[in-house]
Structure formats: C-alpha cells, structure tokens
Amino acid sequence: MDNFNLLQWPAMVVTLLASWLVASASEKKRRWGFWVFLLSNMLWAAWGLKTNAYALIILQTGLMVMNIKGAIENRRRSRN
C-alpha cells in the first residue's frame, strides 16, 4: 500500500472529531469544530488529488465553503 494512502485514516479521525465538536452544546467546542472540519477538508482533498478522486475534491471544496460560512455564522451569533 502506498504510504500516501494512509492519509485517509487521519482524515477520517479528524472528520469524526470535528463532527463531535460541532455537535457540542459548548460554543467554544463548536467554534473549534468548524476549524477542525477545515483541516479534515484539506486532508481529504489532498488524498483526493493523489488518488484522482475528483468528485471527492469537489465535495470537500463545497463542504469547506459551508464550514467557513458556519464559522462566520457561529462567530456572529456569539457576538449578539
């Protein structure tokens, strides 16, 4: 197995961690969750580039946009 293929495992763990954080009742954990999701998007996109998984790259780009929107919205709500 190509060592780069192992990147999918930390990407999966980071995605699960981000999901857990975003689902938290704690505002601070949710805020961190959006940033952790961005890291997972980058990991998955990197893996997708190496494996020519273009649909995955497009999906991760769309999810990254939504995560940025979520982070902005979470910040806006916390200021009110």
C-alpha positions, 0 to 999 in steps of 0.5 A, a space after each residue: 500500500 502506498 504510504 500516501 494512502 494512509 492519509 485517509 485514516 487521519 482524515 477520517 479521525 479528524 472528520 469524526 472529531 470535528 463532527 463531535 465538536 460541532 455537535 457540542 452544546 459548548 460554543 467554544 467546542 463548536 467554534 473549534 469544530 468548524 476549524 477542525 472540519 477545515 483541516 479534515 477538508 484539506 486532508 481529504 482533498 489532498 488524498 483526493 488529488 493523489 488518488 484522482 478522486 475528483 468528485 471527492 475534491 469537489 465535495 470537500 471544496 463545497 463542504 469547506 465553503 459551508 464550514 467557513 460560512 458556519 464559522 462566520 455564522 457561529 462567530 456572529 451569533 456569539 457576538 449578539 
